[in-house]
Amino acid sequence: MIRENYKRKQKNGILYIIMGLSFAFIGAACMLLMALTSINSNSFSLISKLFLLIGLLIAIYGYKMMTLLRIKTEADKKREMVDKDLDIELQKLDKLREDGIISEKELMLKRKKIMDTRWG
């Protein structure tokens, strides 16, 4: 589930980067066209600067989306590993109780201790 979500979000991030860079390229091309020719229109200058700015912002947003998701996914993996370890510990305790090695009171104390380490 996490890996599928990661792939879908990564594709969206790449699309944002491509779209943003396209906008930035159009804005830069317009500014270059104005510099090479004798076009002195204030509105054309403003529009080209807006295209450049918006394009860069969209590309940065796409990059951050991919980076933040990557960090979140690594944290989820660590949390899953801790949860698996806790499950294994609890299963071991249940097995010890079934075998009669520890009492019900000891089982509850150790179980509480394990739960406190996870949820503080």
C-alpha positions as CSV (number, residue, x, y, z in Angstrom):
1,M,0.0,0.0,0.0
2,I,2.7,2.4,0.9
3,R,4.8,1.6,-2.1
4,E,1.9,2.0,-4.5
5,N,1.0,5.4,-2.9
6,Y,4.7,6.4,-3.2
7,K,4.8,5.5,-6.9
8,R,1.5,7.4,-7.6
9,K,2.7,10.5,-5.7
10,Q,6.1,10.3,-7.3
11,K,4.5,10.4,-10.8
12,N,2.5,13.4,-9.8
13,G,5.6,15.2,-8.5
14,I,7.4,14.5,-11.8
15,L,4.4,15.9,-13.7
16,Y,4.5,19.0,-11.6
17,I,8.2,19.5,-12.3
18,I,7.8,19.0,-16.0
19,M,4.8,21.4,-16.1
20,G,6.6,24.0,-14.0
21,L,9.7,23.8,-16.1
22,S,7.6,24.2,-19.2
23,F,6.0,27.4,-17.8
24,A,9.5,28.7,-16.8
25,F,10.9,27.9,-20.3
26,I,8.0,29.9,-22.0
27,G,8.6,32.8,-19.6
28,A,12.4,32.8,-20.2
29,A,11.8,32.5,-24.0
30,C,9.5,35.5,-24.0
31,M,12.0,37.5,-22.0
32,L,14.8,36.5,-24.4
33,L,12.6,37.5,-27.3
34,M,12.0,40.9,-25.8
35,A,15.8,41.4,-25.2
36,L,16.7,40.4,-28.8
37,T,13.9,42.4,-30.6
38,S,12.6,45.9,-30.1
39,I,9.4,44.8,-28.2
40,N,9.0,47.2,-25.3
41,S,5.6,46.3,-24.0
42,N,5.1,46.4,-20.2
43,S,2.3,43.9,-20.3
44,F,4.3,41.4,-22.3
45,S,7.2,41.9,-19.9
46,L,4.9,41.3,-16.9
47,I,3.3,38.2,-18.4
48,S,6.7,36.7,-19.2
49,K,8.0,37.3,-15.7
50,L,4.8,35.8,-14.2
51,F,5.1,32.7,-16.4
52,L,8.7,32.3,-15.3
53,L,7.8,32.8,-11.6
54,I,4.8,30.5,-11.7
55,G,6.7,27.9,-13.5
56,L,9.5,27.9,-11.0
57,L,7.0,27.7,-8.1
58,I,5.2,24.7,-9.6
59,A,8.5,22.9,-10.2
60,I,9.6,23.5,-6.7
61,Y,6.2,22.3,-5.4
62,G,6.6,19.1,-7.4
63,Y,10.1,18.5,-6.0
64,K,9.0,19.1,-2.5
65,M,6.1,16.8,-2.9
66,M,8.4,14.0,-3.9
67,T,10.9,14.7,-1.1
68,L,8.3,15.0,1.7
69,L,6.7,11.7,0.6
70,R,10.0,9.9,0.6
71,I,10.7,11.0,4.2
72,K,7.2,10.0,5.2
73,T,7.6,6.6,3.6
74,E,10.9,5.9,5.5
75,A,9.2,6.9,8.8
76,D,6.3,4.5,8.0
77,K,8.7,1.7,7.3
78,K,10.4,2.2,10.7
79,R,7.1,2.3,12.4
80,E,6.0,-0.9,10.7
81,M,9.3,-2.6,11.9
82,V,8.6,-1.5,15.5
83,D,5.0,-2.7,15.3
84,K,6.2,-6.1,14.0
85,D,8.8,-6.3,16.9
86,L,6.0,-5.5,19.4
87,D,3.7,-8.2,17.9
88,I,6.5,-10.7,18.1
89,E,7.2,-9.8,21.8
90,L,3.5,-10.1,22.6
91,Q,3.2,-13.5,20.9
92,K,6.2,-14.7,22.8
93,L,4.7,-13.6,26.1
94,D,1.4,-15.4,25.2
95,K,3.3,-18.5,24.4
96,L,5.2,-18.4,27.7
97,R,1.8,-17.9,29.5
98,E,0.3,-20.9,27.6
99,D,3.3,-23.1,28.5
100,G,2.9,-22.1,32.2
101,I,6.3,-20.5,32.4
102,I,4.9,-17.1,33.6
103,S,1.8,-16.2,35.5
104,E,-1.1,-14.1,34.4
105,K,0.1,-11.3,36.6
106,E,3.6,-11.4,35.1
107,L,2.1,-11.5,31.6
108,M,0.0,-8.3,32.3
109,L,3.0,-6.5,33.8
110,K,5.3,-7.3,30.8
111,R,2.6,-6.6,28.3
112,K,2.0,-3.2,30.0
113,K,5.7,-2.5,29.9
114,I,5.9,-3.3,26.1
115,M,2.8,-1.1,25.4
116,D,4.3,1.7,27.4
117,T,7.5,1.6,25.3
118,R,5.5,1.9,22.1
119,W,2.9,4.6,23.2
120,G,4.7,6.1,26.1
